[in-house]
């Protein structure tokens, strides 16, 4: 059995979402919506290994997440997007 490596941008997104206060279960759900299935302990391990500590008087990085429903014929699809609010750069869709 071969393990699938998680792309670094997905790991960063998961870490940022959780550090901004999103519960692990919700963070895992967002990652699933973008096509990456990981369990809560895996995301927790990413956060622990990153060992990020905010500097004194400094606000940690944050992301904005938005969702919408797109209908194609009779099917509905959820679209989630994560954006860096400072630069308006899409981080993940």
C-alpha positions in Angstrom: 0.0 0.0 0.0 1.4 3.4 -1.0 0.6 6.6 0.9 -0.6 9.7 -0.9 1.4 12.8 0.0 -0.8 15.8 0.8 0.0 18.8 -1.4 1.7 21.6 0.7 -1.0 24.3 -0.2 -3.7 22.0 1.1 -1.8 21.4 4.3 -1.3 25.2 4.7 -5.0 25.8 4.1 -5.9 23.2 6.8 -3.5 24.7 9.3 -4.7 28.2 8.7 -8.4 27.3 8.9 -7.8 25.5 12.2 -5.6 28.2 13.7 -8.3 30.7 12.9 -10.7 28.8 15.1 -12.4 26.4 12.8 -12.9 23.1 14.6 -10.9 20.1 13.3 -14.1 18.4 12.1 -15.1 21.4 10.1 -11.6 21.9 8.8 -11.6 18.2 7.6 -15.0 18.9 5.9 -13.6 21.9 4.0 -10.6 19.8 2.8 -13.0 17.1 1.7 -14.9 19.6 -0.4 -11.7 20.6 -2.2 -11.1 16.9 -2.9 -8.6 15.9 -0.1 -9.8 13.3 2.3 -7.9 13.5 5.6 -8.9 12.6 9.2 -8.9 14.9 12.2 -5.7 13.4 13.8 -3.8 14.0 10.6 -4.8 17.7 10.5 -4.1 18.0 14.2 -0.6 16.6 13.5 0.0 19.2 10.8 -0.8 22.0 13.2 1.4 20.5 15.9 4.3 20.0 13.6 4.0 23.5 12.2 4.5 24.8 15.8 3.3 28.3 14.8 3.4 30.9 17.5 2.2 34.5 16.9 4.8 37.2 17.6 4.0 39.7 20.4 1.5 42.2 19.1 1.2 40.5 15.7 -2.0 39.1 14.3 -1.5 35.7 12.7 -2.3 35.1 9.1 -5.9 34.4 8.3 -8.0 33.4 5.3 -11.5 34.1 4.2 -13.7 31.2 3.2 -16.8 31.5 1.1 -19.3 29.0 -0.3 -22.0 29.0 -2.9 -24.2 26.5 -4.7 -23.9 26.0 -8.4 -26.6 24.2 -10.3 -25.8 22.3 -13.5 -29.0 20.9 -15.0 -30.6 19.1 -12.1 -27.5 18.7 -10.0 -26.3 21.1 -7.3 -22.7 21.5 -6.4 -21.1 23.3 -3.5 -18.2 25.5 -4.4 -15.8 26.7 -1.6 -13.1 29.2 -2.0 -10.3 30.3 0.4 -8.9 33.7 -0.2 -6.1 35.8 1.3 -8.0 38.9 2.4 -4.9 41.1 2.3 -4.0 40.3 -1.4 -7.4 38.9 -2.7 -5.3 35.9 -3.9 -7.2 32.6 -4.3 -5.6 30.0 -2.1 -7.8 27.1 -3.0 -11.1 26.4 -4.7 
